[in-house]
C-alpha cells in the first residue's frame, strides 16, 4: 500500500532532492495530512531534527491528534521514542541510533527502523556519510527487534525515475516478518502494486506533490477482483465501525468518493451512484481501507439519516446501543423541543453535573451485577447528555481511549481527595 509522506522543515511541508536541494515548499501540513490520511497511515518526518538543526515537535504533536501517523526524524534515544508514542504516534521511525539494545526497550510492533542506502550501503548524517554497513546485513541484524523497516534508496530519492524493485525484493526476503516500506523514486501506481505483490509498502512524497501520482490510482492498483465485472465489494461502516451495508466500487466511483469525500459507489444497474443524491441520506467519507486479500474495501462514513433504501440505519434494520442513544440526544438538542427531561439537562449544566455526581456515586456503591448494569446505564445516559451538550461524539471519545491505550507511560492509580 501507499504511505504518503510529509517532510517538515521550519514548520512547512517540503520536498528535497537527495535530501539536500529544496524542490517543493508545500506549506501548511494540516490540509495535506487531511487529504493523505483518508487512505491510512502517513509518515511525518522532522527534517530539522534529523539534521540536528531544530525541531518541529509541537507541530507534529498536533498532527498526531489529527490522524494516524508514523513519526521520524531525530529519534535517537528511548525517552524521545516513548514521548512520541505517548503523544499518539502509531509508530516511531528510528534511524542510525537503532540498535538491539535501544529497540528492546520499545514495543516491537510500533517501531520502524529507517535504513538509508546508497548503492546497497547504509548512509547516515543526512545521507552525507557512509557507515560501511551492507544494507541487507543490517536488515538481518535488526529484523527481530522491530516491526518494520523504512528503506530509502537515496540515489533515487526525489528524481521521479522509479524505484529498484529487484533490490526491494531482496530487502523483503531479508526482513523476515518485519514489514518493509520502500522510499526513493516511487513514481507510478504500477510500482506500488508491484511492491505490494512482493510484500512491501511504498512511501511516496515527490510523486504525490508533483501530481505524477495520486491516491486513487495508488489504492486501485493493489486491488484485485474475481468477479466477472471486476467490481470490488465495499463494506460501509459508520465512525464506530458498525456495518451499515454493502456496496460495490470501481476505479471511477473510488475516485469520486476520495476526491469528493463522499459516499460514491458503482451500482450494477445504474453505474456511478452518489449515495443520498436523491434521498438526502448523504455520506461524508472519513477513511478508505483495503483488506488483507486486496479484494474488498471498507468505507468509513458519517451517515446522514438511514443508509438503507427502507430508511433504516442499516441494511439489517435499526441499530442499537450507545450509537443510537447518541443520535437520539443530538436530535433532541437540534429540534428545539423543550418539554423532555433531556432538554432540561441540556439547558441546565448545574442540574446535569449534579446528576452525574449522583449516578457515579450510586454506581460506585453497586454490588450485584443487576445493580451495576442499572447504575452504569444511568451514568452512561447522563455522560452522553454531557457529551452532546459539548458537541462531542462517541467516536471522538473512542479515539481518545485508543490513544491512551497506546501510551507506554502510565500515571499511578491512586485515589484523589474528593472532599
C-alpha positions in Angstrom: 0.0 0.0 0.0 0.9 3.6 -0.3 2.3 5.5 2.7 2.1 9.2 1.9 5.0 11.3 3.3 5.1 14.7 4.9 8.6 16.1 5.4 8.8 19.1 7.7 11.3 21.9 7.9 10.8 25.1 9.8 7.1 24.3 10.2 6.5 23.8 6.5 6.0 20.8 4.2 8.9 20.4 1.9 10.3 18.0 -0.7 14.0 17.7 -1.2 16.1 16.1 -3.9 18.5 13.6 -2.4 17.9 15.1 1.0 19.6 18.4 0.1 18.1 20.6 -2.6 14.7 22.2 -1.9 12.4 21.3 -4.8 8.9 22.0 -3.3 7.6 24.1 -0.5 4.0 22.9 0.0 3.3 25.0 3.1 0.9 24.1 5.9 0.9 20.4 6.7 -2.6 20.2 8.2 -4.6 20.2 5.0 -2.1 17.9 3.4 -2.4 15.4 6.3 -6.2 15.7 6.0 -6.0 14.8 2.3 -3.5 12.0 2.7 -4.8 10.3 5.8 -8.0 9.1 4.1 -6.1 6.1 2.8 -4.3 5.2 6.1 -1.1 5.9 7.9 1.0 8.9 6.9 4.7 9.2 7.6 5.7 12.6 9.1 9.4 13.2 9.1 11.1 16.1 11.1 13.9 17.0 8.7 15.3 19.7 11.1 15.5 17.2 14.0 17.1 14.6 11.8 19.8 17.2 10.9 20.2 18.5 14.4 19.1 21.9 13.2 16.0 22.4 15.3 12.7 20.7 15.8 9.0 20.7 14.7 7.9 18.9 17.9 4.9 21.0 18.8 3.6 20.9 15.2 4.0 17.2 14.9 2.3 16.6 18.3 -0.7 18.4 16.9 -0.6 16.3 13.8 -0.7 13.2 16.0 -4.1 14.2 17.2 -5.5 14.6 13.7 -4.6 11.3 12.1 -2.7 8.0 12.3 0.9 9.0 11.7 4.4 7.5 11.8 6.9 9.9 13.3 10.5 10.0 12.3 13.5 12.3 12.4 15.9 12.9 15.3 14.7 10.0 17.4 18.0 8.8 19.0 17.0 7.5 22.4 14.3 5.6 24.3 12.9 8.7 26.0 12.2 10.5 22.7 10.7 7.4 21.2 8.4 6.9 24.2 7.5 10.5 24.1 6.2 10.3 20.6 4.3 7.0 21.3 2.7 8.6 24.3 1.8 11.6 22.1 -0.3 9.4 19.9 2.1 8.3 17.1 1.1 5.0 15.7 4.8 4.1 15.2 8.2 5.7 15.5 10.9 5.6 12.9 14.4 5.3 14.3 17.4 5.8 12.1 21.1 5.5 12.8 20.6 5.2 16.5 18.8 1.9 16.1 20.5 -0.9 18.0 19.3 -4.1 19.6 19.7 -2.5 23.0 17.6 0.6 22.2 15.0 -1.3 20.3 14.5 -3.9 23.1 13.2 -1.1 25.4 10.3 -0.4 23.0 7.3 -2.3 21.8 8.5 -4.2 18.7 5.3 -3.7 16.7 5.4 0.1 17.0 9.0 0.6 15.9 10.2 1.0 12.3 14.0 1.1 11.6 15.0 3.6 8.9 17.9 2.5 6.7 19.1 4.9 4.1 21.2 3.3 1.5 23.2 4.4 -1.5 24.1 1.6 -3.9 23.4 -1.0 -1.3 25.4 0.6 1.5 23.9 2.3 4.6 24.5 6.0 4.8 24.0 8.4 7.7 24.2 12.1 8.8 21.5 13.3 6.4 22.7 10.8 3.7 26.1 12.5 3.7 28.3 9.8 5.2 28.7 6.1 4.5 28.6 3.8 7.5 30.3 0.9 5.8 27.4 -1.5 6.6 25.8 -3.6 3.9 22.1 -2.9 3.7 20.9 -6.5 3.7 23.3 -7.4 6.6 21.9 -4.6 8.6 18.3 -5.7 7.9 19.1 -9.2 9.1 20.8 -7.9 12.2 17.8 -5.8 13.4 14.8 -7.7 12.0 14.0 -9.5 15.3 13.9 -6.2 17.2 11.5 -4.1 15.1 8.1 -4.4 13.4 9.2 -2.8 10.2 11.9 -1.2 8.0 11.8 2.0 6.1 14.4 1.6 3.4 15.2 4.6 1.3 17.2 4.3 -1.9 18.9 7.6 -1.7 20.3 7.7 -5.2 16.7 7.6 -6.5 15.1 10.0 -3.9 13.3 12.9 -5.5 14.3 12.1 -9.0 10.9 10.5 -10.1 12.8 7.9 -12.0 11.3 4.8 -10.5 12.5 2.6 -7.6 14.6 -0.5 -7.6 12.2 -3.5 -7.4 15.0 -6.1 -7.5 16.7 -4.6 -4.5 13.4 -4.1 -2.7 12.6 -7.8 -3.2 15.9 -8.8 -1.6 15.2 -6.5 1.4 11.8 -8.1 1.9 13.4 -11.6 1.8 16.0 -10.5 4.4 13.4 -8.8 6.7 11.6 -11.9 8.0 8.2 -11.0 9.4 9.1 -7.3 9.7 7.1 -5.2 7.2 9.2 -3.3 4.7 8.4 0.1 3.4 10.4 1.3 0.4 11.1 5.0 -0.4 13.0 6.7 -3.1 11.9 7.1 -6.7 8.4 5.5 -6.5 6.5 7.3 -9.2 3.7 5.1 -10.6 0.7 3.2 -9.3 2.1 0.1 -11.1 5.3 0.3 -8.9 3.1 0.5 -5.8 1.2 -2.6 -7.0 4.5 -4.4 -7.8 5.9 -3.6 -4.3 2.6 -4.8 -2.7 2.9 -8.1 -4.5 6.3 -8.8 -3.0 5.1 -7.7 0.5 6.3 -4.1 0.7 4.6 -0.8 1.1 5.7 2.4 -0.8 6.4 5.6 1.0 5.8 8.4 -1.5 6.4 12.1 -1.4 7.6 13.9 -4.5 5.4 12.0 -7.0 2.3 13.0 -4.9 3.3 16.6 -4.6 4.1 17.0 -8.3 0.9 15.2 -9.4 2.7 12.4 -11.1 0.8 10.0 -8.8 -2.5 10.3 -7.0 -4.0 8.5 -4.0 -6.9 6.9 -6.0 -4.7 5.2 -8.6 -2.4 4.0 -5.8 -5.2 2.3 -4.0 -6.9 0.9 -7.1 -3.6 -0.5 -8.4 -3.3 -3.0 -5.5 -6.9 -4.2 -5.7 -8.0 -7.4 -7.4 -11.3 -9.0 -8.2 -12.5 -12.5 -9.0 -15.9 -11.1 -10.2 -16.7 -11.2 -14.0 -17.5 -7.5 -13.8 -14.3 -6.6 -11.9 -16.0 -4.8 -9.1 -14.8 -4.6 -5.5 -17.2 -5.4 -2.7 -17.2 -2.4 -0.4 -18.3 -2.8 3.3 -19.7 0.5 4.6 -19.4 1.3 8.3 -20.0 4.3 10.5 -17.4 6.1 12.5 -17.7 3.5 15.3 -17.2 0.6 12.9 -20.8 -0.5 12.9 -21.7 -2.1 9.5 -24.4 -0.1 7.6 -24.5 -2.2 4.5 -22.5 -3.4 1.4 -22.0 -1.8 -2.0 -19.6 -2.2 -4.9 -16.8 0.1 -6.2 -14.7 0.5 -9.3 -11.9 3.0 -10.1 -14.4 5.7 -11.2 -16.5 5.5 -8.1 -13.4 5.3 -5.9 -12.1 8.5 -7.5 -15.4 10.3 -7.0 -15.5 9.1 -3.4 -11.9 10.0 -2.4 -11.7 13.3 -4.2 -15.2 14.4 -3.2 -15.0 13.0 0.4 -18.5 11.5 -0.1 -20.2 8.1 -0.4 -19.9 7.1 -4.1 -20.3 3.6 -5.4 -20.8 1.6 -8.6 -24.4 0.5 -9.0 -24.7 -2.7 -11.1 -27.9 -1.3 -12.7 -27.1 2.5 -12.9 -23.4 2.9 -13.0 -21.9 5.6 -10.8 -24.1 6.0 -7.7 -23.8 9.1 -5.4 -25.3 8.0 -2.1 -28.0 10.4 -1.0 -28.2 12.4 -4.2 -32.0 12.0 -4.4 -32.9 10.7 -0.9 -30.8 13.2 1.1 -29.1 10.3 3.0 -25.7 11.5 2.2 -22.4 10.3 3.5 -19.2 12.1 4.4 -16.3 9.7 3.6 -13.8 9.5 6.5 -11.5 6.7 5.5 -10.8 4.0 2.9 -9.2 0.8 3.9 -8.1 -2.2 1.9 -8.5 -5.7 3.3 -5.7 -8.2 3.7 -6.5 -10.1 0.5 -6.8 -6.8 -1.5 -10.2 -7.8 -2.9 -12.5 -5.8 -0.5 -12.7 -2.2 0.5 -14.1 -0.7 3.7 -15.5 2.8 3.6 -15.9 4.6 7.0 -18.5 7.2 6.6 -20.5 9.8 8.6 -24.1 8.8 7.6 -26.9 11.4 7.3 -30.2 9.7 8.1 -30.7 6.0 7.2 -28.3 4.1 5.0 -30.8 1.5 3.7 -33.4 2.3 1.0 -36.0 1.4 3.7 -34.7 4.4 5.6 -33.4 2.2 8.4 -30.0 3.0 9.8 -28.5 -0.3 8.4 -29.5 -2.9 5.8 -30.2 -5.2 8.7 -32.7 -2.9 10.4 -32.2 -0.3 13.1 -29.1 -0.4 15.2 -29.0 -0.1 19.0 -26.8 0.8 22.0 -24.8 3.9 22.5 -24.7 4.9 18.9 -28.5 5.0 18.7 -28.7 6.9 22.0 -26.2 9.5 20.7 -28.3 10.2 17.7 -31.5 10.5 19.8 -29.8 13.0 22.0 -28.4 15.0 19.1 -31.9 15.1 17.6 -33.4 16.5 20.9 -30.6 19.1 21.0 -31.3 20.2 17.4 -35.1 20.2 17.2 -35.7 22.8 19.9 -38.2 20.6 21.8 -38.5 21.9 25.3 -40.6 19.5 27.4 -38.3 16.5 27.8 -36.0 15.7 30.7 -33.1 15.5 28.3 -33.8 19.1 27.2 -33.8 20.2 30.8 -30.4 18.7 31.3 -29.0 20.2 28.1 -30.2 23.6 29.2 -29.1 23.3 32.9 -25.5 22.5 33.3 -25.7 22.6 37.1 -28.5 20.1 37.1 -26.6 17.8 34.7 -23.4 18.0 36.8 -25.3 17.1 40.0 -26.9 14.1 38.2 -23.6 12.8 37.0 -22.1 13.0 40.5 -25.2 11.3 42.0 -25.2 8.4 39.5 -21.4 8.0 39.7 -21.7 7.6 43.5 -24.6 5.1 43.1 -22.6 3.0 40.6 -19.6 3.1 42.9 -21.7 1.6 45.6 -23.4 -1.0 43.4 -22.6 -4.6 44.2 -24.5 -7.3 42.4 -24.5 -7.5 38.5 -28.1 -6.3 38.1 -27.4 -3.2 40.1 -24.2 -2.5 38.3 -26.0 -2.8 34.9 -28.8 -0.4 36.0 -26.5 2.2 37.6 -24.0 2.1 34.7 -26.8 2.6 32.2 -28.0 5.7 34.2 -24.5 7.1 34.3 -23.8 6.5 30.6 -27.0 8.3 29.8 -26.0 11.4 31.7 -22.5 11.2 30.3 -23.8 11.1 26.8 -26.0 14.2 27.5 -22.9 16.0 28.7 -21.0 15.0 25.6 -23.9 16.1 23.4 -24.0 19.5 25.1 -20.4 19.9 24.2 -20.7 18.7 20.6 -18.6 15.6 21.5 -19.4 12.4 19.7 -18.8 8.8 20.7 -16.1 8.2 18.1 -14.2 11.2 19.4 -14.2 9.6 22.9 -13.2 6.2 21.4 -10.3 7.8 19.5 -9.1 9.3 22.8 -9.4 5.9 24.6 -7.5 4.2 21.7 -4.8 6.9 22.1 -4.5 6.3 25.8 -4.2 2.5 25.3 -1.2 3.1 23.1 0.6 5.2 25.8 3.6 3.5 27.3 3.9 5.6 30.4 1.0 5.4 33.0 0.0 7.7 35.8 -0.2 5.9 39.2 -3.6 4.7 40.0 -4.2 6.5 43.3 -7.3 7.9 44.9 -7.8 11.6 44.8 -9.1 13.6 47.8 -12.7 14.4 46.8 -13.6 16.3 49.9 
